[in-house]
Amino acid sequence: MKTPVILVVNDDGITAPGILSLIDVVKQFGKVTVVAPNKPQSGMGHAVTLNNTIRVDKTSKNDVDYYSCSGTPVDCVKIAVNKLMPQRPDLIVSGINHGSNSSINVIYSGTMSAAVEGALEGIPSIGFSLCDHSIEADFRASKHFAKKIIKNVLNSDYKKGICLNVNIPKAPIDMIAGIKVCKQANGNWEEDFDERVDPNGKTYYWLTGKFVVYDNTNDTDEWALANNYVSVVPVQYDVTDYSVINDLKHFEDETN
């Protein structure tokens, strides 16, 4: 069996503790290349750089090539697969993100958008997030479960066109109940913009708000995390709502 080629990306930046923890895990499985933003890119979603140059600086350490990229997390995947790596990766892993990417947060997440870009390339991809924003977060449980999930994906006949959204609760390993494969919870941010005035008398706004979950069932990622399970949600890039197609067929009659 050939040694897997693995690409590691994130959105917190190439020096973030989360990505360093993930690199420690994947080095056990194959040849690793790291391509990650040179600064934090949280909340970038699936943004790509169109009106600016992308610059990359390379270093190598302990048989791992590190590329610090001026672009977004999705840029990192694109340039890695199409330009930087001598061969196409067998697996893309993104993270470990500092903070949850459960429920609707998957839409905004640079971590998960990198994994979705991997799915678009037909490459098995996983996004990992720890429900702890602290720069001093304890990643030991995350590394433990990331190892289990990566091993499973590498040994599986992986369906193309999807990626996995993995969220790990903020808890010690012995307090985590296990892994729960589930659906994305129905939730959203109730947002507000705090209006402030700068020293020059100019008005500016600061986004605030709280996250609200509308589901009360036990089959969602939010339920899993609240009950100390690692949540695993399969995510697809095809966002078509097939159940509504027939309901809209009358549009065709009205426009012909």
N, C-alpha and C positions, 0 to 999 in steps of 0.2 A: 504494500500500500504506500502510495507517495505521501511525502510530508505535505500537509496542508499549508497553503499560503494565506495569511490572514492580514487583513487591513484593519487598523484601529483608528477610529476618529472620535471626536466629541464636539461639544459646543462651549465648554467652560475654559478652553485654552489648553495648549500643549503641556503646560506645567502644572495643571490642576491635579490634586491628590487622587481624584477619581480615575482619571485616565492612567495614572501611574499604577494604580491598583489593578486595573483591567489588563495592562501590559504584563504585569506579573503573572496573571492567570493564563493568558493566551500563549505566552512563551513556552508553556508546558505542552502545547499542542502542535506547534508548527513554526514556520518561518514568518516573522512578524515585520510589517512595515507600519509606521505611524505617520499619518498625515492629519494635522489638527490645526485649528486657528491659532494665530499668534497672540490673540487676545480673546477675552470672553465674548461669546456670540449667542448668549441665551435669548430665547424668544424670537429668533430669526426665522423660524418656520422653514419653508422650502425656498427661501430667497437665494438667488444666484447673482454673481457680479457681472453686470453687462456694460456699465459705463466707466469702468476703471480697470487698471491692470491688476493681475494677480501675481504676487511675488512669493517665492518659496526659498527658504534657507534650509540646507541639509546638514545634519550631523549624524554620526554613527556611534553606537555604544553597545558593547556586548552582543554583537551580531544583529542588532536592531537598527534599521535606518529610520531616522526621525526627520520629518519635513514640517517646518513651521510655515504655515500658509497665511497670507494676508486676507484670504477670502472667507466665505461663509462655510458652515459645516457641509452643505451640499456641494459647494465648490471643491472642498477637500476630497469628497468621494469622486467627483467627476475627473479632477486632474490626476488623482491617484490611479484610477482605472485606465484612463485614456493616455496618460503621459508618463507618470513617474515610475510605475511598477513594471518590472521586466516581464511579468506574466500576470494574467488575470487572477484576482484573489478567489479562493474557494469559500471564504467566509469574510463578512464584514461585521465588526462589532463596534458599537457606539456607546460612549459613556466612560466610566460610570458617572452619570449626571448627579450633581449636587442639588437634590430636590425632586419631588414626585413629577412624573409625567403621565399620571393616570387620567382617566375620563377624557374630557374635552381638551385637556392640556396637550394631548398628542398632536393637535392641530398646530399649536404655536411652537412646539418644541424643536429646537435645532438638533438635539440629540436624536429624536425620532425621525426627523426629516432626512437626516443622513442615512438612517436605516431604510427608510422608504426609497431613497435614491438607489440604494443597493438592490432592493427588490425590483425596481425599474430596470436595472441592469441584469436581472435574472440571477442574482447572487444571493445565497442564503445570508440573511442579515438579522441582527439582534440589537435592540436598544436597551441598555441597562440604566436604571435610575434608583437612587437611594433617597428615601423620604427624610432627608436631613440636609438643610442648606448650609450647615456650618462648614467652614474651611477645615475644621478639625474633626470632621465626622469620622466615625469608626467604620471602616470598610471591610472588616473581617467577615461578617455575615454575607455581605454582597459578593465577596470573592469566593466564598464557599458555594453559594448557589449559582453564581456565574459559571463556575467550573462544571457543575452538574449539567446545566442547560447547554453550554457550549459542546460538551462531550456528546450529549444526546443529539444535537443538531448535526454535528459532524458525522454521526453514525446513522443518520436517518435519510430516507429518500424524501428530500425536502421539496415541497410544492413550490414551484416558481410563482412569483408575483405577490408573495406575502412576506412580511417580516414579523418579528416577535417584539412586543412591547412588554418588557419585564420591569416591574417595580418591586423594590425590596423595602419592607417596613423598617423603621428605626427601632431596632430591638436586638439584643444579643442572640447569637445562634441558638442557644438552648431555649429561647423564648419564642422562636418562630415555629409555627405549627406545621409548615410544609409548603408545598407549591400548589397553587390553585389555577387551573386553566379556566378562563372566564371571559366575559364580554366587557366592553367598555361601558362604564356607568353613564347614565344620563345625568349630566350636571352642567353647570355653567357659572361664570363669574358675574356676580352682581357688582357692577363697576361704578366708580365715581371718580371725578377729577377734582383733586384738591387745588383750588385756585390760590396762588401765592403772588407776592410782589418782590422782585429782586431789588438790590440796593440802588439801581438806577431808576426805580419806579415803574419798570416794565412788568406786565402781568405774565406769569407762566403757570403751567399746569403739571400736576404730579398724579399719575395714575394710581388709584387705590381701589380697594374692593375686597369682597370675601367670596369664597367658593361655596356653592350650594349644590348638594346632591339631591336629585329628584327621585331616584330609585329607592325602593324599600325591599328589594329582593336580595337573595344570598348568592347570586350568580354573577356579580359584577366585580370589577377590580377594586372599587372603593370599599365594598364589603370585605373582600379578601384582605386588604391592607388594614382595615379597622379591626380585623380579627387575627392579625399577625400572621397572615399568609403572604408568601411571595406571589404576586399576580402575574400571569402570563396571558397576554391578549394577542391573538393573531390579527395583524393589520394588513389591509390591502389598499393599493393605490387606486383601484377602480372605484370611484365614488358614485357611480350610477345607481339610482334607486329604481331597480327593475320592477318593483311592485307598482310603480306609478305609470310606467310606459303606456300600458293599455288605456289608462284613464285619460291620457293626453292625446290619444289618436284622433279625437275630433278636431284638434288643431289642423291636421292635414286636410280635412274636408273644408274647413273654413278658409284656408289660404289657397286652395286650388280653383 
